[in-house]
Amino acid sequence: MKNNKNNLDERQEQTLLRIEHNGCCLAFWGLLAAIIVQIILNFDFRNLAGEWIVFMLLALYIAVGCMKQGIWDRRLKPDTSSNIAVSLTSALAAGILGFVRTVKRFPDKIAGSIATGIAYAIMIFVVCFAGLQFSAQLFKKKQSELEKEPLENEEE
Amino acid sequence: MRNLKLKFRRIELEMSQTKLAEKVGVTRQTIGLIEAGDYNPSLKLCIAICKALDTTLNDLFWEDGENEKQ
């Protein structure tokens, strides 16, 4: 028989949400780690398609969900300096990944591998910074819209 | 911080944690955790508990300044 009634009380519901939150984090970072490992091992990008699609859908869902609710981050602020810091970190990680991937494939071409790593880093920095700046603008616009929204019980 | 006021009121009415849990629609464990101070109930649940114990929010959940710091 179909039972739509929630069997959990509010504490159990909160606990379940916390467990689901941890599961979501595990899936997100686990997928990212799996993708990175496969990139380092020089797997064909076609073999990564499944993981990549799930990872991107998860990232997109979180980003859109947060944006709609006017939420940015627990610690970071949507300003240029934070966006530069995040983009530089991502660029550094991508640069190292690009270098390791190339040097593994062509062990005798260190200079070329370094150049590849730098190219990866620059590319990721530009894409990441542009994306963050654009998202920050959208976020600020959404937040000002939410601030202007009248509350249901607010007197006219 | 343990909610002894809730515990004493429940005992005063000779009501078990299970009985109170049934009355307010939660598990016995939730009542136990509220009494132990390990779970902060929502206002909705606080009101339900007060009604079940025939008392007020002030009597069960209000803490004065000194107790709050403990």
Backbone of each chain as ProteinMPNN parsed JSONL, in Angstrom:
{"seq_chain_A": "MKNNKNNLDERQEQTLLRIEHNGCCLAFWGLLAAIIVQIILNFDFRNLAGEWIVFMLLALYIAVGCMKQGIWDRRLKPDTSSNIAVSLTSALAAGILGFVRTVKRFPDKIAGSIATGIAYAIMIFVVCFAGLQFSAQLFKKKQSELEKEPLENEEE", "coords_chain_A": {"N_chain_A": [[0.835, -1.199, 0.0], [0.479, 2.229, -0.78], [2.212, 4.702, 0.955], [2.26, 7.921, 1.825], [2.866, 9.389, 3.998], [5.134, 11.064, 6.127], [7.464, 9.299, 7.914], [9.286, 10.2, 9.691], [10.332, 12.185, 12.504], [10.937, 15.707, 13.346], [13.594, 15.904, 14.257], [14.768, 13.529, 13.351], [14.421, 13.984, 10.672], [16.128, 16.165, 10.274], [18.527, 14.93, 10.88], [18.626, 13.018, 8.858], [18.786, 14.727, 6.646], [21.305, 15.794, 7.126], [22.875, 13.522, 6.816], [22.337, 12.966, 4.142], [23.417, 15.268, 3.046], [26.135, 14.891, 3.647], [26.534, 12.624, 2.097], [26.126, 13.703, -0.43], [28.303, 15.475, -0.594], [30.348, 13.607, -0.492], [29.876, 12.226, -2.887], [30.296, 14.313, -4.719], [33.028, 15.2, -4.306], [34.253, 12.73, -4.541], [33.672, 11.987, -7.177], [35.048, 14.029, -8.48], [37.659, 13.411, -7.693], [37.891, 10.899, -8.908], [37.723, 11.63, -11.589], [40.021, 13.234, -11.851], [42.049, 11.366, -11.262], [41.699, 9.614, -13.401], [42.319, 11.31, -15.508], [45.022, 11.823, -15.007], [46.004, 9.257, -15.368], [45.933, 9.131, -18.037], [43.559, 8.405, -19.344], [41.181, 7.991, -21.967], [39.17, 10.76, -22.926], [36.606, 10.125, -23.636], [36.019, 7.956, -22.074], [35.554, 9.111, -19.702], [33.172, 10.313, -19.803], [30.692, 9.568, -18.509], [31.138, 9.949, -15.677], [31.84, 12.634, -15.803], [29.516, 13.885, -16.799], [27.654, 13.375, -14.712], [28.965, 14.676, -12.611], [29.03, 17.336, -13.554], [26.288, 17.868, -13.743], [25.549, 17.684, -11.069], [27.091, 19.79, -9.998], [25.986, 21.912, -11.411], [23.334, 21.828, -10.543], [23.636, 22.457, -7.813], [24.797, 25.01, -8.043], [22.819, 26.506, -9.439], [20.648, 26.172, -7.716], [21.573, 27.46, -5.359], [21.979, 30.038, -6.362], [19.378, 30.818, -7.03], [18.285, 31.075, -4.532], [19.677, 33.141, -3.493], [22.169, 32.609, -2.311], [25.622, 32.535, -1.664], [28.343, 31.647, -0.602], [29.665, 29.924, 2.297], [31.949, 31.021, 3.475], [33.459, 32.53, 1.596], [33.374, 35.69, -0.209], [31.388, 37.377, -2.69], [33.323, 38.91, -4.274], [35.871, 40.648, -6.236], [38.536, 40.131, -5.359], [38.307, 37.703, -3.901], [37.406, 36.08, -5.95], [39.616, 36.125, -7.63], [41.487, 34.817, -6.024], [40.307, 32.234, -5.762], [40.263, 31.493, -8.452], [42.992, 31.489, -9.027], [43.864, 29.397, -7.387], [42.487, 27.248, -8.552], [43.64, 27.391, -11.073], [46.281, 26.782, -10.495], [46.03, 24.129, -9.604], [45.024, 22.962, -11.952], [47.155, 23.489, -13.662], [49.217, 21.931, -12.529], [48.07, 19.435, -12.862], [47.904, 19.326, -15.667], [50.625, 19.415, -16.295], [51.562, 17.03, -15.043], [50.106, 15.083, -16.409], [51.053, 15.42, -19.028], [53.819, 15.054, -18.767], [53.894, 12.471, -18.018], [53.112, 11.174, -20.258], [54.984, 12.025, -22.124], [57.887, 11.571, -21.111], [60.467, 12.569, -21.626], [60.222, 15.169, -22.409], [60.358, 17.686, -20.752], [60.349, 20.518, -20.736], [58.355, 21.08, -22.588], [56.236, 19.915, -21.266], [56.046, 21.548, -19.048], [55.322, 23.91, -20.308], [52.836, 23.116, -21.276], [51.491, 22.723, -18.88], [51.468, 25.365, -17.938], [49.932, 26.553, -19.908], [47.489, 25.205, -19.508], [46.938, 26.192, -16.95], [46.666, 28.973, -17.377], [44.478, 29.002, -19.103], [42.468, 27.826, -17.508], [42.413, 29.67, -15.434], [41.426, 31.987, -16.716], [38.88, 31.124, -17.659], [37.68, 30.299, -15.246], [37.795, 32.64, -13.663], [36.3, 34.437, -15.233], [33.835, 33.098, -15.233], [33.235, 33.118, -12.468], [33.109, 35.886, -11.93], [30.962, 36.613, -13.546], [28.952, 35.033, -12.382], [28.954, 36.189, -9.844], [27.942, 38.715, -10.39], [25.369, 38.017, -11.248], [24.455, 36.894, -8.887], [24.466, 39.108, -7.128], [22.528, 40.663, -8.316], [20.301, 39.004, -8.052], [20.146, 38.866, -5.291], [19.516, 41.505, -4.61], [17.024, 41.646, -5.757], [15.634, 39.797, -4.183], [15.763, 41.09, -1.742], [14.086, 43.219, -2.213], [11.648, 42.043, -2.447], [8.379, 41.932, -1.121], [7.363, 40.89, 2.165], [5.005, 38.312, 3.022], [3.322, 38.853, 5.206], [3.707, 41.492, 5.574], [2.839, 44.837, 6.28], [0.963, 46.944, 4.122]], "CA_chain_A": [[0.0, 0.0, 0.0], [1.273, 3.449, -0.878], [2.146, 5.511, 2.164], [2.952, 9.188, 1.574], [3.113, 10.053, 5.268], [6.54, 11.06, 6.542], [7.622, 8.526, 9.151], [10.33, 10.784, 10.534], [10.015, 13.435, 13.208], [11.805, 16.787, 12.855], [15.009, 15.629, 14.556], [15.222, 12.494, 12.417], [14.471, 14.633, 9.35], [17.373, 16.96, 10.247], [19.65, 13.979, 10.846], [18.637, 12.454, 7.507], [19.296, 15.768, 5.745], [22.749, 15.887, 7.352], [23.477, 12.327, 6.197], [22.242, 13.165, 2.692], [24.385, 16.328, 2.723], [27.463, 14.265, 3.633], [26.56, 11.746, 0.927], [26.269, 14.559, -1.609], [29.697, 15.94, -0.593], [31.173, 12.444, -0.831], [29.687, 11.98, -4.321], [30.9, 15.426, -5.459], [34.493, 15.145, -4.245], [34.639, 11.406, -5.04], [33.639, 12.061, -8.639], [36.152, 14.904, -8.904], [38.897, 12.64, -7.515], [37.9, 9.847, -9.941], [38.018, 12.288, -12.875], [41.434, 13.651, -11.829], [42.889, 10.16, -11.357], [41.621, 9.093, -14.77], [43.049, 12.234, -16.391], [46.453, 11.57, -14.778], [46.337, 7.95, -15.947], [45.788, 9.279, -19.481], [42.37, 7.755, -19.897], [40.53, 8.732, -23.049], [38.102, 11.594, -22.368], [35.307, 9.464, -23.856], [35.786, 7.046, -20.944], [35.194, 9.933, -18.533], [31.895, 10.992, -20.081], [29.676, 9.279, -17.48], [31.483, 10.665, -14.447], [31.847, 14.069, -16.076], [28.12, 14.356, -16.913], [27.056, 13.367, -13.368], [29.643, 15.722, -11.843], [28.581, 18.65, -14.023], [24.872, 18.023, -13.361], [25.551, 17.936, -9.626], [27.632, 21.147, -9.8], [25.016, 22.852, -11.973], [22.166, 21.835, -9.644], [24.009, 23.206, -6.599], [25.014, 26.419, -8.404], [21.528, 27.134, -9.768], [19.851, 26.18, -6.477], [22.095, 28.511, -4.48], [21.752, 31.328, -7.018], [17.944, 31.153, -6.928], [17.974, 31.43, -3.148], [20.539, 34.252, -3.072], [23.234, 32.098, -1.422], [26.905, 32.466, -2.368], [29.236, 30.674, 0.033], [29.726, 30.109, 3.755], [33.098, 31.843, 3.891], [33.927, 33.459, 0.558], [32.462, 36.755, -0.601], [31.361, 37.493, -4.154], [34.076, 40.087, -4.733], [36.939, 40.35, -7.204], [39.728, 39.536, -4.731], [38.02, 36.291, -3.61], [37.33, 35.373, -7.226], [40.991, 35.95, -8.119], [42.118, 33.782, -5.191], [39.741, 30.93, -6.141], [40.701, 31.196, -9.822], [44.421, 31.154, -8.976], [43.97, 28.047, -6.808], [42.036, 26.311, -9.593], [44.634, 27.43, -12.154], [47.455, 26.052, -10.005], [45.675, 22.696, -9.628], [44.918, 22.55, -13.356], [48.507, 23.521, -14.21], [49.932, 20.744, -12.039], [47.425, 18.288, -13.516], [48.329, 19.345, -17.073], [52.044, 19.051, -16.334], [51.721, 15.604, -14.691], [49.531, 14.291, -17.5], [51.928, 15.485, -20.211], [55.143, 14.483, -18.474], [53.694, 11.02, -17.931], [53.011, 10.683, -21.629], [56.268, 12.306, -22.802], [58.828, 11.798, -19.993], [61.707, 13.259, -22.03], [59.948, 16.557, -22.823], [60.006, 18.421, -19.528], [60.026, 21.917, -21.067], [57.041, 21.053, -23.243], [55.238, 19.602, -20.237], [55.869, 22.771, -18.242], [54.55, 24.841, -21.149], [51.447, 22.62, -21.294], [50.947, 23.032, -17.556], [51.215, 26.817, -17.875], [48.791, 26.822, -20.804], [46.307, 24.721, -18.769], [46.696, 27.107, -15.823], [46.151, 30.258, -17.899], [43.134, 28.749, -19.65], [41.527, 27.602, -16.393], [42.269, 30.932, -14.702], [40.543, 32.889, -17.477], [37.509, 30.578, -17.656], [37.183, 30.295, -13.868], [37.6, 34.016, -13.212], [35.155, 34.992, -15.987], [32.623, 32.436, -14.715], [32.956, 33.605, -11.105], [32.7, 37.298, -12.002], [29.612, 36.611, -14.118], [28.047, 34.486, -11.345], [28.863, 37.166, -8.756], [27.013, 39.764, -10.844], [24.017, 37.424, -11.196], [24.127, 36.717, -7.475], [24.143, 40.417, -6.541], [21.243, 41.074, -8.9], [19.268, 38.166, -7.429], [20.04, 39.24, -3.879], [18.784, 42.777, -4.498], [15.619, 41.321, -6.067], [15.054, 39.137, -2.996], [15.63, 42.111, -0.7], [12.963, 44.097, -2.542], [10.392, 41.273, -2.371], [7.671, 42.172, 0.137], [6.99, 39.71, 2.937], [3.563, 38.035, 2.94], [2.556, 39.474, 6.285], [4.141, 42.874, 5.74], [1.738, 45.781, 6.068], [1.095, 47.794, 2.919]], "C_chain_A": [[0.877, 1.259, 0.0], [1.103, 4.315, 0.372], [2.959, 6.792, 1.957], [3.317, 9.926, 2.857], [4.602, 9.95, 5.637], [6.66, 10.341, 7.887], [8.596, 9.162, 10.134], [9.827, 12.0, 11.293], [11.067, 14.481, 12.815], [13.283, 16.542, 13.122], [15.569, 14.594, 13.592], [15.361, 13.069, 11.006], [15.774, 15.435, 9.205], [18.591, 16.046, 10.139], [19.778, 13.38, 9.443], [19.202, 13.462, 6.499], [20.812, 15.912, 5.867], [23.475, 14.707, 6.695], [23.475, 12.489, 4.672], [23.243, 14.227, 2.221], [25.797, 15.743, 2.647], [27.624, 13.351, 2.425], [26.786, 12.53, -0.351], [27.71, 15.063, -1.727], [30.627, 14.812, -1.03], [31.095, 12.168, -2.33], [30.42, 13.043, -5.14], [32.425, 15.303, -5.49], [35.02, 13.806, -4.744], [34.685, 11.393, -6.56], [34.793, 12.898, -9.171], [37.477, 14.145, -8.807], [39.011, 11.57, -8.607], [38.275, 10.44, -11.3], [39.501, 12.662, -12.946], [42.365, 12.442, -12.002], [42.886, 9.628, -12.785], [42.342, 10.001, -15.763], [44.55, 11.972, -16.264], [46.889, 10.25, -15.436], [46.17, 7.936, -17.467], [44.642, 8.468, -20.077], [41.821, 8.643, -21.011], [39.366, 9.528, -22.45], [36.716, 10.967, -22.563], [34.965, 8.522, -22.706], [35.326, 7.799, -19.693], [33.779, 10.504, -18.633], [30.861, 10.81, -18.964], [29.914, 10.079, -16.214], [31.352, 12.186, -14.648], [30.423, 14.621, -16.135], [27.481, 14.436, -15.518], [27.643, 14.503, -12.521], [29.134, 17.107, -12.243], [27.122, 18.911, -13.655], [24.749, 18.383, -11.885], [26.005, 19.373, -9.343], [26.613, 22.194, -10.272], [23.793, 22.982, -11.057], [22.466, 22.675, -8.395], [24.131, 24.694, -6.915], [23.686, 27.138, -8.664], [20.657, 27.256, -8.512], [20.274, 27.304, -5.545], [21.781, 29.886, -5.051], [20.295, 31.768, -6.858], [17.565, 31.603, -5.521], [18.828, 32.587, -2.623], [21.605, 33.821, -2.086], [24.52, 32.001, -2.226], [27.797, 31.396, -1.758], [29.262, 30.937, 1.529], [30.82, 31.103, 4.136], [33.51, 32.893, 2.869], [32.876, 34.504, 0.227], [32.486, 36.907, -2.122], [32.071, 38.751, -4.64], [35.271, 39.659, -5.593], [38.137, 39.671, -6.546], [39.514, 38.052, -4.401], [37.996, 35.487, -4.905], [38.721, 35.142, -7.822], [41.677, 34.818, -7.345], [41.635, 32.386, -5.593], [40.234, 30.532, -7.528], [42.177, 30.806, -9.847], [44.637, 29.746, -8.424], [43.598, 27.001, -7.853], [43.079, 26.229, -10.702], [45.88, 26.642, -11.758], [47.212, 24.544, -10.073], [45.636, 22.191, -11.069], [46.297, 22.508, -14.01], [49.298, 22.291, -13.808], [49.392, 19.492, -12.75], [47.878, 18.183, -14.977], [49.78, 18.914, -17.221], [52.227, 17.546, -16.095], [51.226, 14.713, -15.83], [50.495, 14.253, -18.707], [53.272, 14.812, -19.958], [55.062, 12.951, -18.375], [53.666, 10.409, -19.34], [54.338, 10.866, -22.389], [57.331, 12.61, -21.746], [60.077, 12.579, -20.383], [61.469, 14.725, -22.401], [59.444, 17.397, -21.641], [59.573, 19.854, -19.855], [58.638, 22.018, -21.701], [55.934, 20.791, -22.234], [54.949, 20.817, -19.36], [55.019, 23.779, -19.016], [53.072, 24.423, -21.194], [50.752, 22.955, -19.974], [50.582, 24.508, -17.439], [49.993, 27.177, -18.749], [47.472, 26.393, -20.148], [45.918, 25.75, -17.702], [46.091, 28.419, -16.312], [44.705, 30.085, -18.374], [42.094, 28.619, -18.511], [41.326, 28.893, -15.608], [41.272, 31.85, -15.408], [39.093, 32.415, -17.395], [36.892, 30.692, -16.257], [36.87, 31.723, -13.389], [36.396, 34.657, -13.915], [33.839, 34.418, -15.454], [32.236, 32.962, -13.338], [32.473, 35.054, -11.109], [31.263, 37.406, -12.519], [28.597, 36.129, -13.067], [27.86, 35.49, -10.207], [27.9, 38.299, -9.121], [25.571, 39.264, -10.77], [23.532, 37.316, -9.761], [23.695, 38.046, -6.845], [22.791, 40.913, -7.04], [20.096, 40.31, -8.212], [19.048, 38.586, -5.98], [19.27, 40.557, -3.718], [17.308, 42.578, -4.837], [14.923, 40.725, -4.842], [14.838, 40.14, -1.866], [14.406, 43.001, -0.928], [11.621, 43.39, -2.424], [9.678, 41.544, -1.057], [7.347, 40.864, 0.842], [5.477, 39.559, 2.901], [2.748, 38.799, 3.972], [2.923, 40.941, 6.513], [2.973, 43.817, 5.438], [2.019, 46.661, 4.867], [1.458, 49.221, 3.318]], "O_chain_A": [[1.887, 1.326, 0.7], [-0.017, 4.616, 0.784], [4.189, 6.756, 1.919], [3.99, 10.955, 2.82], [5.231, 8.904, 5.482], [6.032, 10.733, 8.871], [8.716, 8.715, 11.275], [8.996, 12.755, 10.789], [11.981, 14.184, 12.045], [14.133, 16.923, 12.317], [16.679, 14.738, 13.078], [16.266, 12.712, 10.252], [16.432, 15.393, 8.166], [19.547, 16.334, 9.419], [20.879, 13.248, 8.908], [19.987, 13.107, 5.62], [21.515, 16.121, 4.879], [24.541, 14.869, 6.099], [24.464, 12.195, 4.001], [23.837, 14.108, 1.149], [26.559, 16.041, 1.727], [28.686, 13.296, 1.805], [27.525, 12.104, -1.239], [28.277, 15.079, -2.819], [31.554, 15.012, -1.815], [32.113, 11.909, -2.973], [31.083, 12.726, -6.128], [33.035, 15.302, -6.559], [36.112, 13.743, -5.309], [35.618, 10.857, -7.159], [35.433, 12.547, -10.162], [38.313, 14.217, -9.709], [40.088, 11.358, -9.164], [39.037, 9.846, -12.062], [40.158, 12.439, -13.963], [43.326, 12.481, -12.771], [43.926, 9.241, -13.317], [42.911, 9.523, -16.745], [45.265, 11.906, -17.264], [47.986, 10.144, -15.983], [46.25, 6.886, -18.105], [44.752, 7.919, -21.174], [41.974, 9.864, -20.998], [38.658, 9.033, -21.572], [35.786, 11.218, -21.795], [33.795, 8.306, -22.391], [34.785, 7.211, -18.757], [33.261, 11.095, -17.686], [30.232, 11.775, -18.528], [29.031, 10.789, -15.731], [30.833, 12.907, -13.797], [30.146, 15.691, -15.593], [26.845, 15.434, -15.179], [26.918, 15.199, -11.809], [28.843, 17.944, -11.389], [26.757, 20.032, -13.299], [23.969, 19.253, -11.498], [25.385, 20.083, -8.551], [26.408, 23.22, -9.622], [23.285, 24.079, -10.823], [21.65, 23.497, -7.978], [23.641, 25.538, -6.165], [23.462, 28.242, -8.168], [20.022, 28.283, -8.272], [19.43, 28.019, -5.003], [21.37, 30.79, -4.324], [20.014, 32.935, -6.585], [16.648, 32.404, -5.337], [18.719, 32.968, -1.458], [21.922, 34.547, -1.144], [24.529, 31.457, -3.331], [27.982, 30.337, -2.357], [28.925, 32.031, 1.981], [30.627, 31.932, 5.025], [33.869, 34.013, 3.231], [31.674, 34.27, 0.352], [33.491, 36.601, -2.764], [31.476, 39.568, -5.343], [35.625, 38.482, -5.664], [38.699, 38.733, -7.112], [40.415, 37.236, -4.593], [38.494, 34.363, -4.961], [38.98, 34.107, -8.436], [42.356, 33.973, -7.93], [42.438, 31.466, -5.748], [40.582, 29.374, -7.759], [42.574, 29.908, -10.589], [45.477, 28.995, -8.921], [44.294, 26.0, -8.022], [43.372, 25.148, -11.213], [46.461, 25.926, -12.574], [48.063, 23.782, -10.533], [46.156, 21.116, -11.368], [46.586, 21.616, -14.807], [49.97, 21.677, -14.637], [50.151, 18.621, -13.176], [48.195, 17.097, -15.463], [50.134, 18.161, -18.129], [52.944, 16.873, -16.835], [51.858, 13.712, -16.167], [50.714, 13.205, -19.314], [53.797, 14.098, -20.812], [56.04, 12.244, -18.619], [54.13, 9.292, -19.568], [54.757, 10.011, -23.17], [57.647, 13.776, -21.507], [60.691, 13.203, -19.517], [62.426, 15.449, -22.679], [58.269, 17.758, -21.56], [58.574, 20.347, -19.331], [57.858, 22.918, -21.39], [54.845, 21.357, -22.322], [53.81, 21.089, -18.981], [54.122, 24.414, -18.461], [52.177, 25.267, -21.154], [49.605, 23.4, -19.945], [49.526, 24.859, -16.912], [49.152, 27.99, -18.368], [46.472, 27.108, -20.215], [44.754, 26.126, -17.566], [45.124, 28.918, -15.736], [43.834, 30.906, -18.086], [41.016, 29.21, -18.553], [40.216, 29.189, -15.165], [40.384, 32.42, -14.774], [38.191, 33.199, -17.101], [35.748, 31.118, -16.099], [35.824, 31.976, -12.792], [35.581, 35.33, -13.284], [32.865, 35.142, -15.25], [31.063, 33.221, -13.069], [31.544, 35.409, -10.383], [30.458, 38.182, -12.003], [27.537, 36.728, -12.886], [26.763, 35.633, -9.668], [27.142, 38.78, -8.278], [24.674, 39.967, -10.304], [22.376, 37.6, -9.45], [22.697, 38.109, -6.126], [22.013, 41.503, -6.29], [19.073, 40.888, -7.846], [17.915, 38.654, -5.505], [18.468, 40.701, -2.796], [16.442, 43.253, -4.28], [13.795, 41.086, -4.506], [13.857, 40.055, -1.127], [13.774, 43.471, 0.018], [10.58, 44.037, -2.314], [10.276, 41.411, 0.01], [7.088, 39.849, 0.195], [4.749, 40.542, 2.767], [1.666, 39.314, 3.692], [2.513, 41.553, 7.5], [2.227, 43.624, 4.479], [3.154, 47.069, 4.623], [1.613, 50.083, 2.453]]}, "seq_chain_B": "MRNLKLKFRRIELEMSQTKLAEKVGVTRQTIGLIEAGDYNPSLKLCIAICKALDTTLNDLFWEDGENEKQ", "coords_chain_B": {"N_chain_B": [[22.773, 22.212, 27.238], [21.04, 20.683, 29.853], [17.544, 20.067, 29.854], [15.955, 20.345, 32.481], [13.597, 21.3, 33.49], [11.625, 20.485, 31.753], [11.824, 17.721, 32.06], [11.178, 17.404, 34.803], [8.566, 18.368, 34.852], [7.293, 16.511, 33.235], [7.645, 14.205, 34.745], [6.252, 14.967, 36.971], [3.681, 14.856, 36.018], [3.474, 12.197, 35.801], [4.223, 10.975, 33.437], [5.574, 9.04, 30.877], [8.586, 9.14, 28.815], [8.049, 7.934, 26.41], [5.258, 8.072, 26.251], [4.856, 10.862, 26.167], [6.207, 11.386, 23.808], [4.583, 10.034, 21.973], [2.279, 11.57, 22.207], [3.046, 14.067, 21.14], [3.912, 13.386, 18.674], [6.523, 12.519, 17.972], [9.677, 10.675, 18.139], [10.666, 8.597, 20.947], [13.318, 8.869, 21.445], [13.88, 11.449, 20.553], [12.596, 13.063, 22.464], [14.13, 12.317, 24.655], [16.619, 13.333, 23.875], [16.061, 16.069, 23.814], [15.573, 16.568, 26.508], [18.067, 15.932, 27.46], [19.471, 17.983, 26.479], [20.654, 17.824, 24.038], [19.46, 18.272, 21.676], [17.94, 20.87, 19.886], [14.711, 21.736, 19.842], [12.207, 22.64, 17.318], [10.185, 25.642, 17.247], [7.571, 24.949, 16.832], [7.483, 22.283, 17.75], [8.163, 22.718, 20.405], [5.918, 24.116, 21.294], [3.974, 22.139, 20.953], [4.854, 20.274, 22.855], [4.543, 21.764, 25.189], [1.749, 22.062, 25.216], [1.006, 19.384, 25.479], [1.959, 18.879, 28.002], [0.546, 20.582, 29.45], [1.363, 23.243, 30.013], [3.408, 26.265, 29.81], [5.451, 27.935, 27.289], [7.285, 29.639, 28.502], [7.542, 28.467, 31.03], [8.769, 26.01, 30.488], [10.843, 26.361, 28.589], [12.158, 28.798, 28.833], [15.12, 30.416, 29.73], [16.97, 31.975, 32.298], [19.449, 34.652, 32.338], [21.864, 33.743, 33.734], [21.686, 30.936, 33.682], [21.727, 30.486, 30.984], [24.346, 30.851, 30.217], [25.604, 28.584, 31.084]], "CA_chain_B": [[22.307, 22.341, 28.622], [19.908, 19.77, 30.099], [16.261, 20.72, 30.123], [15.401, 19.664, 33.65], [12.217, 21.757, 33.703], [10.783, 19.588, 30.953], [11.863, 16.402, 32.684], [10.442, 17.438, 36.07], [7.142, 18.544, 34.553], [6.823, 15.223, 32.714], [7.591, 13.281, 35.887], [5.161, 15.485, 37.814], [2.42, 14.354, 35.441], [3.664, 10.743, 35.726], [4.182, 10.638, 32.018], [6.869, 8.518, 30.41], [9.082, 9.768, 27.585], [7.339, 7.289, 25.297], [3.896, 8.61, 26.216], [4.951, 12.242, 25.693], [6.598, 11.31, 22.394], [3.381, 9.661, 21.218], [1.342, 12.706, 22.228], [3.485, 15.168, 20.275], [4.21, 12.856, 17.341], [7.948, 12.332, 17.67], [10.172, 9.432, 18.732], [11.08, 8.714, 22.344], [14.713, 9.325, 21.424], [13.869, 12.909, 20.401], [12.286, 13.624, 23.796], [15.32, 12.076, 25.479], [17.679, 14.262, 23.46], [15.676, 17.428, 24.248], [15.8, 16.609, 27.962], [19.519, 15.891, 27.706], [20.048, 19.216, 25.934], [21.439, 17.518, 22.832], [18.706, 18.645, 20.471], [17.116, 22.072, 20.024], [13.485, 21.525, 19.063], [11.634, 23.803, 16.645], [9.16, 26.316, 18.044], [6.347, 24.149, 16.654], [7.565, 21.14, 18.654], [8.126, 23.254, 21.78], [4.514, 24.42, 21.608], [3.277, 20.847, 21.085], [5.262, 19.697, 24.14], [3.895, 22.566, 26.242], [0.327, 21.705, 25.24], [0.886, 18.011, 26.003], [2.278, 18.902, 29.436], [-0.361, 21.581, 30.017], [2.166, 24.319, 30.591], [3.714, 27.319, 28.824], [6.835, 27.997, 26.78], [8.084, 30.282, 29.549], [7.812, 27.53, 32.123], [9.641, 24.898, 30.091], [11.985, 26.637, 27.708], [12.84, 30.07, 29.072], [16.261, 30.335, 30.65], [17.448, 33.318, 32.639], [20.817, 34.955, 31.9], [22.915, 32.94, 34.343], [21.59, 29.556, 33.218], [22.05, 30.444, 29.549], [25.798, 30.783, 30.029], [26.125, 27.29, 31.556]], "C_chain_B": [[21.056, 21.49, 28.822], [18.639, 20.559, 30.396], [15.564, 19.976, 31.271], [13.953, 20.064, 33.91], [11.244, 20.844, 32.977], [10.687, 18.217, 31.625], [11.011, 16.362, 33.958], [8.944, 17.55, 35.833], [6.537, 17.217, 34.062], [6.661, 14.218, 33.855], [6.441, 13.661, 36.812], [3.806, 14.95, 37.333], [2.422, 12.833, 35.295], [3.547, 10.247, 34.279], [5.556, 10.122, 31.587], [7.308, 9.277, 29.149], [8.332, 9.213, 26.374], [5.951, 7.892, 25.129], [3.903, 10.048, 25.665], [5.293, 12.272, 24.2], [5.391, 10.983, 21.518], [2.433, 10.847, 21.089], [1.742, 13.805, 21.256], [3.932, 14.694, 18.898], [5.675, 12.822, 16.974], [8.4, 11.005, 18.286], [10.598, 9.676, 20.184], [12.505, 9.265, 22.442], [14.786, 10.864, 21.334], [13.581, 13.585, 21.736], [13.499, 13.485, 24.711], [16.432, 13.072, 25.159], [17.354, 15.697, 23.857], [15.959, 17.57, 25.742], [17.298, 16.638, 28.292], [20.212, 17.149, 27.192], [20.866, 18.981, 24.683], [20.687, 17.816, 21.542], [17.855, 19.874, 20.77], [15.851, 21.905, 19.192], [13.022, 22.806, 18.375], [10.574, 24.414, 17.562], [7.851, 25.514, 18.007], [6.332, 22.964, 17.634], [7.53, 21.594, 20.116], [6.67, 23.507, 22.197], [3.725, 23.125, 21.813], [3.594, 20.201, 22.431], [4.569, 20.439, 25.288], [2.414, 22.209, 26.355], [0.129, 20.316, 25.851], [1.127, 17.98, 27.509], [1.476, 19.973, 30.176], [0.407, 22.69, 30.75], [2.52, 25.344, 29.492], [5.181, 27.254, 28.384], [7.771, 28.593, 27.825], [8.5, 29.291, 30.623], [8.833, 26.461, 31.733], [10.922, 25.309, 29.379], [12.699, 27.967, 27.96], [13.97, 29.888, 30.07], [16.667, 31.749, 31.025], [18.931, 33.423, 32.309], [21.879, 34.017, 32.439], [22.916, 31.51, 33.821], [22.008, 29.414, 31.76], [23.529, 30.237, 29.307], [26.353, 29.4, 30.369], [26.334, 26.309, 30.395]], "O_chain_B": [[20.115, 21.577, 28.033], [18.661, 21.574, 31.093], [14.714, 19.112, 31.057], [13.175, 19.292, 34.469], [10.193, 20.478, 33.501], [9.607, 17.637, 31.739], [10.233, 15.432, 34.174], [8.147, 16.912, 36.522], [5.419, 16.856, 34.429], [5.677, 13.482, 33.921], [5.751, 12.802, 37.362], [2.919, 14.64, 38.128], [1.49, 12.253, 34.737], [2.878, 9.261, 33.97], [6.579, 10.723, 31.912], [6.509, 9.96, 28.508], [8.023, 9.945, 25.433], [5.519, 8.187, 24.014], [3.082, 10.408, 24.821], [4.747, 13.069, 23.436], [5.202, 11.578, 20.457], [1.862, 11.1, 20.028], [0.883, 14.412, 20.616], [4.291, 15.508, 18.048], [6.045, 13.06, 15.824], [7.594, 10.293, 18.886], [10.855, 10.809, 20.59], [12.853, 10.005, 23.362], [15.642, 11.491, 21.958], [14.238, 14.56, 22.101], [13.85, 14.41, 25.443], [17.099, 13.587, 26.057], [18.254, 16.464, 24.199], [16.517, 18.575, 26.182], [17.733, 17.27, 29.255], [21.4, 17.355, 27.441], [21.678, 19.823, 24.298], [21.219, 17.633, 20.447], [17.142, 19.921, 21.772], [15.913, 21.93, 17.963], [13.387, 23.909, 18.78], [10.128, 23.788, 18.523], [7.131, 25.416, 19.001], [5.313, 22.677, 18.263], [6.935, 20.927, 20.962], [6.255, 23.158, 23.302], [2.91, 23.025, 22.73], [2.707, 19.643, 23.077], [4.074, 19.824, 26.232], [1.887, 22.071, 27.459], [-0.793, 20.098, 26.637], [0.558, 17.145, 28.211], [1.696, 20.234, 31.359], [0.144, 23.015, 31.908], [1.986, 25.283, 28.384], [6.018, 26.613, 29.019], [8.893, 28.124, 28.015], [9.648, 29.272, 31.067], [9.661, 26.056, 32.549], [11.964, 24.675, 29.548], [13.74, 28.23, 27.357], [13.792, 29.279, 31.125], [16.706, 32.631, 30.167], [19.589, 32.42, 32.034], [22.718, 33.538, 31.676], [23.968, 30.932, 33.548], [22.558, 28.394, 31.345], [23.94, 29.566, 28.361], [27.474, 29.081, 29.973], [26.766, 25.177, 30.614]]}, "name": "protein", "num_of_chains": 2, "seq": "MKNNKNNLDERQEQTLLRIEHNGCCLAFWGLLAAIIVQIILNFDFRNLAGEWIVFMLLALYIAVGCMKQGIWDRRLKPDTSSNIAVSLTSALAAGILGFVRTVKRFPDKIAGSIATGIAYAIMIFVVCFAGLQFSAQLFKKKQSELEKEPLENEEEMRNLKLKFRRIELEMSQTKLAEKVGVTRQTIGLIEAGDYNPSLKLCIAICKALDTTLNDLFWEDGENEKQ"}
